[in-house]
């Protein structure tokens, strides 16, 4: 049975869903492979997929997580884009 936990976006204590930080163009499997996921509540999950700024935040967060163990060059080679260039916002 699922238990309630704290949402990584808003802090709400609720049942959470897994959100893939780098998503689109068939990258969900790579997000799984490199564990680029966070657990967020349903309202935040719905909001993040509809808001361009939040989706950009998500991708930047995913790249930062990846770069803890890999290089930026590896990230670009695997994911095809640098989401942090000119925007170190996380």
N, CA, C and O of each residue as an XYZ file, in Angstrom:
360
protein
N       0.837     -1.186      0.000
C       0.000      0.000      0.000
C       0.881      1.248      0.000
O       1.871      1.320      0.729
N       0.516      2.221     -0.817
C       1.245      3.484     -0.866
C       1.042      4.253      0.417
O      -0.028      4.223      1.024
N       2.099      4.948      0.818
C       1.978      5.792      1.994
C       2.139      7.254      1.588
O       2.724      7.559      0.548
N       1.626      8.135      2.401
C       1.744      9.559      2.133
C       3.160     10.026      2.467
O       3.756      9.596      3.454
N       3.684     10.917      1.619
C       5.005     11.501      1.825
C       4.958     12.957      1.395
O       3.939     13.436      0.898
N       6.075     13.660      1.591
C       6.133     15.075      1.261
C       6.477     15.287     -0.214
O       7.435     14.710     -0.728
N       5.688     16.118     -0.882
C       5.915     16.474     -2.281
C       7.222     17.258     -2.389
O       7.466     18.177     -1.606
N       8.054     16.897     -3.354
C       9.351     17.554     -3.554
C       9.223     18.941     -4.175
O      10.207     19.676     -4.258
N       8.021     19.301     -4.612
C       7.828     20.639     -5.182
C       7.160     21.595     -4.202
O       7.669     22.686     -3.949
N       6.028     21.188     -3.655
C       5.240     22.121     -2.841
C       5.288     21.813     -1.351
O       4.898     22.647     -0.534
N       5.764     20.620     -0.988
C       5.841     20.253      0.419
C       4.565     19.640      0.972
O       4.517     19.254      2.140
N       3.527     19.546      0.140
C       2.253     18.948      0.573
C       2.494     17.499      0.992
O       3.258     16.778      0.351
N       1.848     17.089      2.052
C       1.920     15.717      2.545
C       0.773     14.956      1.896
O      -0.388     15.172      2.242
N       1.090     14.056      0.948
C       0.043     13.419      0.152
C       0.602     12.137     -0.474
O       1.774     11.805     -0.300
N      -0.249     11.434     -1.195
C       0.206     10.313     -2.004
C       0.915     10.903     -3.218
O       0.403     11.833     -3.843
N       2.080     10.374     -3.555
C       2.902     10.988     -4.587
C       2.971     10.148     -5.853
O       2.723      8.942     -5.851
N       3.320     10.838     -6.935
C       3.517     10.205     -8.238
C       4.965     10.434     -8.658
O       5.582     11.423     -8.261
N       5.494      9.540     -9.445
C       6.851      9.674     -9.958
C       6.832     10.584    -11.178
O       6.068     10.363    -12.118
N       7.677     11.605    -11.157
C       7.800     12.513    -12.295
C       9.182     12.364    -12.908
O      10.191     12.482    -12.212
N       9.230     12.105    -14.213
C      10.491     11.990    -14.940
C      10.974     13.389    -15.272
O      10.286     14.143    -15.959
N      12.159     13.738    -14.783
C      12.658     15.098    -14.918
C      13.030     15.453    -16.352
O      12.817     16.588    -16.779
N      13.573     14.517    -17.087
C      13.906     14.750    -18.488
C      12.922     13.907    -19.294
O      13.026     12.681    -19.321
N      11.986     14.551    -19.939
C      10.905     13.836    -20.597
C      10.683     14.428    -21.978
O      10.931     15.614    -22.193
N      10.232     13.639    -22.886
C       9.961     14.086    -24.241
C      10.948     13.467    -25.208
O      12.038     13.050    -24.817
N      10.571     13.410    -26.445
C      11.400     12.836    -27.506
C      11.934     11.452    -27.136
O      13.059     11.104    -27.497
N      11.141     10.671    -26.426
C      11.546      9.307    -26.085
C      12.593      9.213    -24.995
O      13.312      8.217    -24.924
N      12.703     10.230    -24.133
C      13.741     10.245    -23.113
C      13.301      9.698    -21.763
O      14.084      9.687    -20.813
N      12.069      9.251    -21.670
C      11.573      8.730    -20.390
C      12.402      7.535    -19.917
O      12.726      7.427    -18.734
N      12.740      6.647    -20.838
C      13.548      5.478    -20.487
C      14.924      5.866    -19.964
O      15.456      5.224    -19.058
N      15.499      6.923    -20.541
C      16.792      7.394    -20.051
C      16.658      8.035    -18.680
O      17.551      7.913    -17.842
N      15.533      8.724    -18.447
C      15.288      9.279    -17.108
C      15.247      8.151    -16.084
O      15.794      8.282    -14.988
N      14.597      7.041    -16.442
C      14.564      5.872    -15.552
C      15.968      5.302    -15.352
O      16.379      5.033    -14.223
N      16.697      5.120    -16.447
C      18.026      4.515    -16.389
C      18.956      5.290    -15.454
O      19.702      4.689    -14.681
N      18.911      6.604    -15.524
C      19.805      7.435    -14.714
C      19.146      7.951    -13.431
O      19.704      8.797    -12.731
N      17.949      7.428    -13.134
C      17.215      7.773    -11.902
C      16.977      9.283    -11.781
O      17.161      9.873    -10.716
N      16.568      9.882    -12.885
C      16.264     11.300    -12.914
C      14.761     11.487    -12.720
O      14.047     11.922    -13.623
N      14.307     11.149    -11.526
C      12.889     11.224    -11.175
C      12.748     11.854     -9.789
O      13.637     11.742     -8.944
N      11.624     12.510     -9.580
C      11.278     13.004     -8.248
C       9.847     12.593     -7.963
O       9.078     12.313     -8.882
N       9.493     12.557     -6.691
C       8.134     12.219     -6.289
C       7.392     13.499     -5.914
O       7.803     14.252     -5.031
N       6.284     13.712     -6.621
C       5.491     14.922     -6.406
C       4.012     14.560     -6.338
O       3.595     13.504     -6.814
N       3.227     15.455     -5.738
C       1.782     15.217     -5.617
C       1.103     15.391     -6.974
O       1.671     15.996     -7.883
N      -0.091     14.869     -7.106
C      -0.829     14.926     -8.368
C      -1.046     16.368     -8.850
O      -0.828     16.637    -10.031
N      -1.470     17.314     -7.983
C      -1.650     18.683     -8.489
C      -0.354     19.276     -9.074
O      -0.392     19.940    -10.110
N       0.770     19.042     -8.425
C       2.050     19.534     -8.954
C       2.407     18.813    -10.251
O       2.919     19.430    -11.185
N       2.140     17.513    -10.311
C       2.451     16.742    -11.511
C       1.642     17.256    -12.692
O       2.169     17.399    -13.795
N       0.380     17.530    -12.465
C      -0.461     18.073    -13.542
C       0.033     19.455    -13.966
O       0.078     19.773    -15.155
N       0.400     20.268    -12.981
C       0.838     21.630    -13.259
C       2.158     21.648    -14.039
O       2.318     22.442    -14.966
N       3.080     20.794    -13.674
C       4.413     20.818    -14.296
C       4.352     20.504    -15.785
O       5.157     21.026    -16.557
N       3.413     19.660    -16.200
C       3.298     19.298    -17.611
C       2.569     20.356    -18.427
O       2.567     20.290    -19.656
N       1.956     21.322    -17.773
C       1.223     22.376    -18.477
C       1.945     23.722    -18.446
O       1.531     24.656    -19.134
N       3.006     23.835    -17.669
C       3.690     25.107    -17.472
C       5.105     25.032    -18.038
O       5.928     24.258    -17.550
N       5.385     25.817    -19.045
C       6.679     25.802    -19.721
C       7.837     26.094    -18.755
O       8.885     25.452    -18.834
N       7.654     27.053    -17.852
C       8.715     27.397    -16.899
C       8.983     26.256    -15.926
O      10.137     25.967    -15.608
N       7.918     25.605    -15.449
C       8.104     24.469    -14.538
C       8.751     23.287    -15.251
O       9.572     22.580    -14.667
N       8.384     23.074    -16.509
C       9.005     21.987    -17.271
C      10.491     22.281    -17.474
O      11.317     21.372    -17.396
N      10.832     23.532    -17.730
C      12.237     23.906    -17.860
C      12.968     23.689    -16.537
O      14.092     23.187    -16.524
N      12.335     24.065    -15.427
C      12.904     23.819    -14.096
C      13.164     22.327    -13.911
O      14.213     21.932    -13.402
N      12.207     21.505    -14.325
C      12.317     20.058    -14.193
C      13.524     19.531    -14.972
O      14.294     18.718    -14.460
N      13.678     19.990    -16.182
C      14.793     19.537    -17.013
C      16.130     20.007    -16.449
O      17.114     19.268    -16.480
N      16.167     21.237    -15.933
C      17.395     21.733    -15.321
C      17.746     20.924    -14.078
O      18.910     20.594    -13.851
N      16.740     20.609    -13.281
C      16.960     19.808    -12.081
C      17.489     18.420    -12.466
O      18.401     17.900    -11.823
N      16.920     17.833    -13.501
C      17.385     16.538    -13.977
C      18.825     16.578    -14.442
O      19.600     15.667    -14.152
N      19.192     17.631    -15.164
C      20.569     17.745    -15.626
C      21.525     17.907    -14.452
O      22.605     17.317    -14.445
N      21.134     18.702    -13.460
C      21.975     18.870    -12.263
C      22.181     17.531    -11.555
O      23.288     17.216    -11.118
N      21.107     16.747    -11.445
C      21.217     15.430    -10.802
C      22.188     14.544    -11.586
O      23.038     13.875    -10.999
N      22.057     14.546    -12.913
C      22.919     13.741    -13.767
C      24.377     14.156    -13.593
O      25.267     13.309    -13.517
N      24.611     15.459    -13.531
C      25.980     15.963    -13.472
C      26.654     15.755    -12.114
O      27.832     16.076    -11.962
N      25.943     15.235    -11.146
C      26.589     14.866     -9.887
C      27.528     13.679    -10.092
O      28.503     13.524     -9.356
N      27.235     12.835    -11.096
C      28.032     11.630    -11.348
C      28.601     11.550    -12.760
O      29.349     10.624    -13.073
N      28.257     12.504    -13.609
C      28.671     12.486    -15.012
C      29.037     13.903    -15.444
O      28.803     14.865    -14.712
N      29.605     14.019    -16.622
C      29.974     15.333    -17.134
C      28.832     15.951    -17.943
O      27.894     15.267    -18.352
N      28.939     17.239    -18.156
C      27.961     17.941    -18.987
C      28.043     17.429    -20.424
O      27.025     17.288    -21.101
N      29.246     17.156    -20.872
C      29.424     16.630    -22.227
C      28.674     15.307    -22.399
O      28.051     15.074    -23.435
N      28.736     14.437    -21.377
C      27.997     13.166    -21.424
C      26.494     13.429    -21.467
O      25.761     12.768    -22.202
N      26.040     14.406    -20.668
C      24.615     14.718    -20.645
C      24.142     15.128    -22.038
O      23.125     14.633    -22.523
N      24.874     16.025    -22.672
C      24.489     16.518    -23.997
C      24.509     15.380    -25.016
O      23.631     15.297    -25.875
N      25.496     14.519    -24.922
C      25.577     13.380    -25.848
C      24.364     12.457    -25.680
O      23.805     11.980    -26.668
N      23.965     12.210    -24.447
C      22.863     11.284    -24.170
C      21.498     11.925    -24.404
O      20.625     11.323    -25.029
N      21.317     13.155    -23.898
C      20.002     13.795    -23.938
C      19.834     14.808    -25.071
O      18.728     15.287    -25.320
N      20.926     15.130    -25.752
C      20.842     15.959    -26.942
C      20.724     17.450    -26.728
O      20.578     18.197    -27.696
N      20.781     17.910    -25.481
C      20.612     19.334    -25.215
C      21.185     19.681    -23.846
O      21.211     18.854    -22.934
N      21.642     20.918    -23.727
C      22.114     21.438    -22.446
C      21.037     22.374    -21.908
O      20.823     23.455    -22.458
N      20.367     21.970    -20.848
C      19.288     22.777    -20.265
C      19.804     23.828    -19.289
O      19.042     24.686    -18.842
N      21.090     23.767    -18.954
C      21.641     24.692    -17.963
C      22.426     25.850    -18.581
O      22.773     26.795    -17.872
N      22.708     25.801    -19.854
C      23.498     26.877    -20.451
C      22.822     28.217    -20.219
O      21.636     28.391    -20.500
N      23.592     29.153    -19.706
C      23.127     30.510    -19.409
C      22.120     30.590    -18.273
O      21.636     31.680    -17.966
N      21.784     29.452    -17.630
C      20.755     29.485    -16.582
C      21.080     28.520    -15.456
O      20.459     27.460    -15.376
N      21.990     28.828    -14.617
C      22.290     28.017    -13.429
C      21.299     28.410    -12.343
O      21.665     29.138    -11.420
N      20.053     27.949    -12.428
C      18.985     28.427    -11.553
C      18.599     27.487    -10.424
O      17.746     27.834     -9.607
N      19.191     26.326    -10.356
C      18.722     25.376     -9.354
C      19.559     25.472     -8.097
O      19.314     24.744     -7.135
